[in-house]
Amino acid sequence: MHLNPYGEYAVLLAASLANHWPDDREQIEARTREFGMTMDFARRPGDHAQTRRVIDRWLEVVDAPDDDRRADRLNAEMAGAAAYPRLTNHDDEGWHLHYRDENQSLAHVLHAVISVGTALHLTTRGMHRLGRCGADPCRRVIVDVTRNGRQRYCSVTCANRDAVRRHRQRARATG
């Protein structure tokens, strides 16, 4: 039974923000809606810049060179978020968990949700299921939600580009 309410969508939201950074706070909030978050966020000065710092620190988790350092980095992020789960029934949507207090800033909420969600994703699916696209020079973040756990590319385009590159290398080596 898979009981992971924050893992997949939170880590996909983080990757989406990292790969296509929004121009302003409103676009960040719109992106959270696209990934299933429904509550309003308290508006604070600096929300856009502070959320960027959250994503930059999350990218340190993505780029960690091994599982131990990835876990250390993620543990530090979760400790810094200082969030705890709580039951809520806002907007009569039914009872569910939130990792936030009322009226916290957008950056604070995303820090908690993304940190906990990433931890849930990596512990339930595997520590290797987060990384960068394998097609040079692409640097997009990939969140592996595939069944077999072997996703290496951010898109079919990058997979095809890398396959062509490898084919040409082999052809040059043999020919």
MODELLER restraints for C-alpha pairs under 7 A, 6 or more apart:
rsr = mdl.restraints
at = mdl.atoms
rsr.add(forms.Gaussian(group=physical.xy_distance, feature=features.Distance(at['CA:4:A'], at['CA:120:A']), mean=6.82, stdev=0.5))
rsr.add(forms.Gaussian(group=physical.xy_distance, feature=features.Distance(at['CA:6:A'], at['CA:113:A']), mean=6.88, stdev=0.5))
rsr.add(forms.Gaussian(group=physical.xy_distance, feature=features.Distance(at['CA:6:A'], at['CA:117:A']), mean=4.65, stdev=0.5))
rsr.add(forms.Gaussian(group=physical.xy_distance, feature=features.Distance(at['CA:7:A'], at['CA:117:A']), mean=3.81, stdev=0.5))
rsr.add(forms.Gaussian(group=physical.xy_distance, feature=features.Distance(at['CA:7:A'], at['CA:118:A']), mean=5.81, stdev=0.5))
rsr.add(forms.Gaussian(group=physical.xy_distance, feature=features.Distance(at['CA:7:A'], at['CA:120:A']), mean=4.93, stdev=0.5))
rsr.add(forms.Gaussian(group=physical.xy_distance, feature=features.Distance(at['CA:7:A'], at['CA:121:A']), mean=4.55, stdev=0.5))
rsr.add(forms.Gaussian(group=physical.xy_distance, feature=features.Distance(at['CA:8:A'], at['CA:117:A']), mean=6.79, stdev=0.5))
rsr.add(forms.Gaussian(group=physical.xy_distance, feature=features.Distance(at['CA:8:A'], at['CA:121:A']), mean=5.96, stdev=0.5))
rsr.add(forms.Gaussian(group=physical.xy_distance, feature=features.Distance(at['CA:9:A'], at['CA:35:A']), mean=5.91, stdev=0.5))
rsr.add(forms.Gaussian(group=physical.xy_distance, feature=features.Distance(at['CA:10:A'], at['CA:113:A']), mean=6.32, stdev=0.5))
rsr.add(forms.Gaussian(group=physical.xy_distance, feature=features.Distance(at['CA:10:A'], at['CA:114:A']), mean=5.17, stdev=0.5))
rsr.add(forms.Gaussian(group=physical.xy_distance, feature=features.Distance(at['CA:10:A'], at['CA:117:A']), mean=5.15, stdev=0.5))
rsr.add(forms.Gaussian(group=physical.xy_distance, feature=features.Distance(at['CA:10:A'], at['CA:118:A']), mean=6.95, stdev=0.5))
rsr.add(forms.Gaussian(group=physical.xy_distance, feature=features.Distance(at['CA:11:A'], at['CA:114:A']), mean=5.98, stdev=0.5))
rsr.add(forms.Gaussian(group=physical.xy_distance, feature=features.Distance(at['CA:11:A'], at['CA:117:A']), mean=5.89, stdev=0.5))
rsr.add(forms.Gaussian(group=physical.xy_distance, feature=features.Distance(at['CA:11:A'], at['CA:118:A']), mean=5.31, stdev=0.5))
rsr.add(forms.Gaussian(group=physical.xy_distance, feature=features.Distance(at['CA:12:A'], at['CA:143:A']), mean=6.45, stdev=0.5))
rsr.add(forms.Gaussian(group=physical.xy_distance, feature=features.Distance(at['CA:13:A'], at['CA:32:A']), mean=6.89, stdev=0.5))
rsr.add(forms.Gaussian(group=physical.xy_distance, feature=features.Distance(at['CA:13:A'], at['CA:35:A']), mean=6.08, stdev=0.5))
rsr.add(forms.Gaussian(group=physical.xy_distance, feature=features.Distance(at['CA:14:A'], at['CA:55:A']), mean=6.75, stdev=0.5))
rsr.add(forms.Gaussian(group=physical.xy_distance, feature=features.Distance(at['CA:14:A'], at['CA:114:A']), mean=6.41, stdev=0.5))
rsr.add(forms.Gaussian(group=physical.xy_distance, feature=features.Distance(at['CA:15:A'], at['CA:141:A']), mean=5.66, stdev=0.5))
rsr.add(forms.Gaussian(group=physical.xy_distance, feature=features.Distance(at['CA:15:A'], at['CA:142:A']), mean=6.93, stdev=0.5))
rsr.add(forms.Gaussian(group=physical.xy_distance, feature=features.Distance(at['CA:18:A'], at['CA:55:A']), mean=6.30, stdev=0.5))
rsr.add(forms.Gaussian(group=physical.xy_distance, feature=features.Distance(at['CA:19:A'], at['CA:140:A']), mean=5.54, stdev=0.5))
rsr.add(forms.Gaussian(group=physical.xy_distance, feature=features.Distance(at['CA:19:A'], at['CA:141:A']), mean=6.44, stdev=0.5))
rsr.add(forms.Gaussian(group=physical.xy_distance, feature=features.Distance(at['CA:22:A'], at['CA:28:A']), mean=5.81, stdev=0.5))
rsr.add(forms.Gaussian(group=physical.xy_distance, feature=features.Distance(at['CA:24:A'], at['CA:48:A']), mean=6.03, stdev=0.5))
rsr.add(forms.Gaussian(group=physical.xy_distance, feature=features.Distance(at['CA:25:A'], at['CA:47:A']), mean=6.41, stdev=0.5))
rsr.add(forms.Gaussian(group=physical.xy_distance, feature=features.Distance(at['CA:25:A'], at['CA:48:A']), mean=5.01, stdev=0.5))
rsr.add(forms.Gaussian(group=physical.xy_distance, feature=features.Distance(at['CA:41:A'], at['CA:103:A']), mean=6.68, stdev=0.5))
rsr.add(forms.Gaussian(group=physical.xy_distance, feature=features.Distance(at['CA:41:A'], at['CA:104:A']), mean=6.91, stdev=0.5))
rsr.add(forms.Gaussian(group=physical.xy_distance, feature=features.Distance(at['CA:41:A'], at['CA:105:A']), mean=6.17, stdev=0.5))
rsr.add(forms.Gaussian(group=physical.xy_distance, feature=features.Distance(at['CA:41:A'], at['CA:106:A']), mean=5.46, stdev=0.5))
rsr.add(forms.Gaussian(group=physical.xy_distance, feature=features.Distance(at['CA:42:A'], at['CA:103:A']), mean=5.05, stdev=0.5))
rsr.add(forms.Gaussian(group=physical.xy_distance, feature=features.Distance(at['CA:42:A'], at['CA:104:A']), mean=5.83, stdev=0.5))
rsr.add(forms.Gaussian(group=physical.xy_distance, feature=features.Distance(at['CA:42:A'], at['CA:105:A']), mean=5.15, stdev=0.5))
rsr.add(forms.Gaussian(group=physical.xy_distance, feature=features.Distance(at['CA:42:A'], at['CA:106:A']), mean=6.59, stdev=0.5))
rsr.add(forms.Gaussian(group=physical.xy_distance, feature=features.Distance(at['CA:43:A'], at['CA:105:A']), mean=6.24, stdev=0.5))
rsr.add(forms.Gaussian(group=physical.xy_distance, feature=features.Distance(at['CA:44:A'], at['CA:105:A']), mean=6.02, stdev=0.5))
rsr.add(forms.Gaussian(group=physical.xy_distance, feature=features.Distance(at['CA:47:A'], at['CA:106:A']), mean=6.24, stdev=0.5))
rsr.add(forms.Gaussian(group=physical.xy_distance, feature=features.Distance(at['CA:47:A'], at['CA:107:A']), mean=5.99, stdev=0.5))
rsr.add(forms.Gaussian(group=physical.xy_distance, feature=features.Distance(at['CA:50:A'], at['CA:107:A']), mean=5.73, stdev=0.5))
rsr.add(forms.Gaussian(group=physical.xy_distance, feature=features.Distance(at['CA:51:A'], at['CA:107:A']), mean=4.49, stdev=0.5))
rsr.add(forms.Gaussian(group=physical.xy_distance, feature=features.Distance(at['CA:54:A'], at['CA:107:A']), mean=6.82, stdev=0.5))
rsr.add(forms.Gaussian(group=physical.xy_distance, feature=features.Distance(at['CA:54:A'], at['CA:111:A']), mean=5.80, stdev=0.5))
rsr.add(forms.Gaussian(group=physical.xy_distance, feature=features.Distance(at['CA:61:A'], at['CA:70:A']), mean=5.22, stdev=0.5))
rsr.add(forms.Gaussian(group=physical.xy_distance, feature=features.Distance(at['CA:61:A'], at['CA:73:A']), mean=5.74, stdev=0.5))
rsr.add(forms.Gaussian(group=physical.xy_distance, feature=features.Distance(at['CA:61:A'], at['CA:74:A']), mean=6.04, stdev=0.5))
rsr.add(forms.Gaussian(group=physical.xy_distance, feature=features.Distance(at['CA:62:A'], at['CA:130:A']), mean=6.03, stdev=0.5))
rsr.add(forms.Gaussian(group=physical.xy_distance, feature=features.Distance(at['CA:62:A'], at['CA:131:A']), mean=5.31, stdev=0.5))
rsr.add(forms.Gaussian(group=physical.xy_distance, feature=features.Distance(at['CA:63:A'], at['CA:131:A']), mean=6.57, stdev=0.5))
rsr.add(forms.Gaussian(group=physical.xy_distance, feature=features.Distance(at['CA:64:A'], at['CA:70:A']), mean=4.98, stdev=0.5))
rsr.add(forms.Gaussian(group=physical.xy_distance, feature=features.Distance(at['CA:67:A'], at['CA:127:A']), mean=6.28, stdev=0.5))
rsr.add(forms.Gaussian(group=physical.xy_distance, feature=features.Distance(at['CA:74:A'], at['CA:115:A']), mean=6.65, stdev=0.5))
rsr.add(forms.Gaussian(group=physical.xy_distance, feature=features.Distance(at['CA:77:A'], at['CA:115:A']), mean=6.19, stdev=0.5))
rsr.add(forms.Gaussian(group=physical.xy_distance, feature=features.Distance(at['CA:78:A'], at['CA:112:A']), mean=6.63, stdev=0.5))
rsr.add(forms.Gaussian(group=physical.xy_distance, feature=features.Distance(at['CA:78:A'], at['CA:115:A']), mean=5.49, stdev=0.5))
rsr.add(forms.Gaussian(group=physical.xy_distance, feature=features.Distance(at['CA:78:A'], at['CA:116:A']), mean=6.52, stdev=0.5))
rsr.add(forms.Gaussian(group=physical.xy_distance, feature=features.Distance(at['CA:81:A'], at['CA:108:A']), mean=6.88, stdev=0.5))
rsr.add(forms.Gaussian(group=physical.xy_distance, feature=features.Distance(at['CA:81:A'], at['CA:111:A']), mean=5.94, stdev=0.5))
rsr.add(forms.Gaussian(group=physical.xy_distance, feature=features.Distance(at['CA:81:A'], at['CA:112:A']), mean=4.99, stdev=0.5))
rsr.add(forms.Gaussian(group=physical.xy_distance, feature=features.Distance(at['CA:83:A'], at['CA:99:A']), mean=5.59, stdev=0.5))
rsr.add(forms.Gaussian(group=physical.xy_distance, feature=features.Distance(at['CA:83:A'], at['CA:100:A']), mean=5.68, stdev=0.5))
rsr.add(forms.Gaussian(group=physical.xy_distance, feature=features.Distance(at['CA:83:A'], at['CA:112:A']), mean=5.92, stdev=0.5))
rsr.add(forms.Gaussian(group=physical.xy_distance, feature=features.Distance(at['CA:84:A'], at['CA:99:A']), mean=5.28, stdev=0.5))
rsr.add(forms.Gaussian(group=physical.xy_distance, feature=features.Distance(at['CA:84:A'], at['CA:100:A']), mean=6.57, stdev=0.5))
rsr.add(forms.Gaussian(group=physical.xy_distance, feature=features.Distance(at['CA:85:A'], at['CA:97:A']), mean=6.03, stdev=0.5))
rsr.add(forms.Gaussian(group=physical.xy_distance, feature=features.Distance(at['CA:85:A'], at['CA:98:A']), mean=5.50, stdev=0.5))
rsr.add(forms.Gaussian(group=physical.xy_distance, feature=features.Distance(at['CA:85:A'], at['CA:99:A']), mean=4.48, stdev=0.5))
rsr.add(forms.Gaussian(group=physical.xy_distance, feature=features.Distance(at['CA:85:A'], at['CA:100:A']), mean=6.92, stdev=0.5))
rsr.add(forms.Gaussian(group=physical.xy_distance, feature=features.Distance(at['CA:86:A'], at['CA:97:A']), mean=5.45, stdev=0.5))
rsr.add(forms.Gaussian(group=physical.xy_distance, feature=features.Distance(at['CA:86:A'], at['CA:98:A']), mean=5.42, stdev=0.5))
rsr.add(forms.Gaussian(group=physical.xy_distance, feature=features.Distance(at['CA:86:A'], at['CA:99:A']), mean=6.36, stdev=0.5))
rsr.add(forms.Gaussian(group=physical.xy_distance, feature=features.Distance(at['CA:87:A'], at['CA:95:A']), mean=6.32, stdev=0.5))
rsr.add(forms.Gaussian(group=physical.xy_distance, feature=features.Distance(at['CA:87:A'], at['CA:96:A']), mean=5.51, stdev=0.5))
rsr.add(forms.Gaussian(group=physical.xy_distance, feature=features.Distance(at['CA:87:A'], at['CA:97:A']), mean=4.72, stdev=0.5))
rsr.add(forms.Gaussian(group=physical.xy_distance, feature=features.Distance(at['CA:87:A'], at['CA:98:A']), mean=6.36, stdev=0.5))
rsr.add(forms.Gaussian(group=physical.xy_distance, feature=features.Distance(at['CA:88:A'], at['CA:95:A']), mean=5.48, stdev=0.5))
rsr.add(forms.Gaussian(group=physical.xy_distance, feature=features.Distance(at['CA:88:A'], at['CA:96:A']), mean=5.67, stdev=0.5))
rsr.add(forms.Gaussian(group=physical.xy_distance, feature=features.Distance(at['CA:88:A'], at['CA:97:A']), mean=6.24, stdev=0.5))
rsr.add(forms.Gaussian(group=physical.xy_distance, feature=features.Distance(at['CA:88:A'], at['CA:98:A']), mean=6.79, stdev=0.5))
rsr.add(forms.Gaussian(group=physical.xy_distance, feature=features.Distance(at['CA:89:A'], at['CA:95:A']), mean=4.62, stdev=0.5))
rsr.add(forms.Gaussian(group=physical.xy_distance, feature=features.Distance(at['CA:89:A'], at['CA:96:A']), mean=6.60, stdev=0.5))
rsr.add(forms.Gaussian(group=physical.xy_distance, feature=features.Distance(at['CA:99:A'], at['CA:112:A']), mean=6.32, stdev=0.5))
rsr.add(forms.Gaussian(group=physical.xy_distance, feature=features.Distance(at['CA:99:A'], at['CA:113:A']), mean=6.18, stdev=0.5))
rsr.add(forms.Gaussian(group=physical.xy_distance, feature=features.Distance(at['CA:100:A'], at['CA:109:A']), mean=6.04, stdev=0.5))
rsr.add(forms.Gaussian(group=physical.xy_distance, feature=features.Distance(at['CA:122:A'], at['CA:129:A']), mean=6.46, stdev=0.5))
rsr.add(forms.Gaussian(group=physical.xy_distance, feature=features.Distance(at['CA:129:A'], at['CA:143:A']), mean=5.99, stdev=0.5))
rsr.add(forms.Gaussian(group=physical.xy_distance, feature=features.Distance(at['CA:129:A'], at['CA:144:A']), mean=4.78, stdev=0.5))
rsr.add(forms.Gaussian(group=physical.xy_distance, feature=features.Distance(at['CA:129:A'], at['CA:149:A']), mean=6.72, stdev=0.5))
rsr.add(forms.Gaussian(group=physical.xy_distance, feature=features.Distance(at['CA:130:A'], at['CA:142:A']), mean=5.88, stdev=0.5))
rsr.add(forms.Gaussian(group=physical.xy_distance, feature=features.Distance(at['CA:130:A'], at['CA:143:A']), mean=4.86, stdev=0.5))
rsr.add(forms.Gaussian(group=physical.xy_distance, feature=features.Distance(at['CA:130:A'], at['CA:144:A']), mean=6.12, stdev=0.5))
rsr.add(forms.Gaussian(group=physical.xy_distance, feature=features.Distance(at['CA:131:A'], at['CA:141:A']), mean=5.69, stdev=0.5))
rsr.add(forms.Gaussian(group=physical.xy_distance, feature=features.Distance(at['CA:131:A'], at['CA:142:A']), mean=5.42, stdev=0.5))
rsr.add(forms.Gaussian(group=physical.xy_distance, feature=features.Distance(at['CA:131:A'], at['CA:143:A']), mean=6.82, stdev=0.5))
rsr.add(forms.Gaussian(group=physical.xy_distance, feature=features.Distance(at['CA:132:A'], at['CA:139:A']), mean=5.64, stdev=0.5))
rsr.add(forms.Gaussian(group=physical.xy_distance, feature=features.Distance(at['CA:132:A'], at['CA:140:A']), mean=5.58, stdev=0.5))
rsr.add(forms.Gaussian(group=physical.xy_distance, feature=features.Distance(at['CA:132:A'], at['CA:141:A']), mean=4.50, stdev=0.5))
rsr.add(forms.Gaussian(group=physical.xy_distance, feature=features.Distance(at['CA:132:A'], at['CA:142:A']), mean=5.51, stdev=0.5))
rsr.add(forms.Gaussian(group=physical.xy_distance, feature=features.Distance(at['CA:133:A'], at['CA:139:A']), mean=5.73, stdev=0.5))
rsr.add(forms.Gaussian(group=physical.xy_distance, feature=features.Distance(at['CA:133:A'], at['CA:140:A']), mean=5.53, stdev=0.5))
rsr.add(forms.Gaussian(group=physical.xy_distance, feature=features.Distance(at['CA:133:A'], at['CA:141:A']), mean=6.14, stdev=0.5))
rsr.add(forms.Gaussian(group=physical.xy_distance, feature=features.Distance(at['CA:133:A'], at['CA:142:A']), mean=6.03, stdev=0.5))
rsr.add(forms.Gaussian(group=physical.xy_distance, feature=features.Distance(at['CA:133:A'], at['CA:152:A']), mean=5.85, stdev=0.5))
rsr.add(forms.Gaussian(group=physical.xy_distance, feature=features.Distance(at['CA:133:A'], at['CA:153:A']), mean=4.52, stdev=0.5))
rsr.add(forms.Gaussian(group=physical.xy_distance, feature=features.Distance(at['CA:133:A'], at['CA:154:A']), mean=5.33, stdev=0.5))
rsr.add(forms.Gaussian(group=physical.xy_distance, feature=features.Distance(at['CA:134:A'], at['CA:152:A']), mean=5.37, stdev=0.5))
rsr.add(forms.Gaussian(group=physical.xy_distance, feature=features.Distance(at['CA:134:A'], at['CA:153:A']), mean=5.37, stdev=0.5))
rsr.add(forms.Gaussian(group=physical.xy_distance, feature=features.Distance(at['CA:135:A'], at['CA:153:A']), mean=6.57, stdev=0.5))
rsr.add(forms.Gaussian(group=physical.xy_distance, feature=features.Distance(at['CA:135:A'], at['CA:158:A']), mean=5.62, stdev=0.5))
rsr.add(forms.Gaussian(group=physical.xy_distance, feature=features.Distance(at['CA:135:A'], at['CA:159:A']), mean=6.75, stdev=0.5))
rsr.add(forms.Gaussian(group=physical.xy_distance, feature=features.Distance(at['CA:135:A'], at['CA:162:A']), mean=5.32, stdev=0.5))
rsr.add(forms.Gaussian(group=physical.xy_distance, feature=features.Distance(at['CA:140:A'], at['CA:154:A']), mean=6.52, stdev=0.5))
rsr.add(forms.Gaussian(group=physical.xy_distance, feature=features.Distance(at['CA:142:A'], at['CA:153:A']), mean=6.84, stdev=0.5))
rsr.add(forms.Gaussian(group=physical.xy_distance, feature=features.Distance(at['CA:142:A'], at['CA:154:A']), mean=5.44, stdev=0.5))
rsr.add(forms.Gaussian(group=physical.xy_distance, feature=features.Distance(at['CA:144:A'], at['CA:151:A']), mean=5.51, stdev=0.5))
rsr.add(forms.Gaussian(group=physical.xy_distance, feature=features.Distance(at['CA:153:A'], at['CA:159:A']), mean=5.66, stdev=0.5))
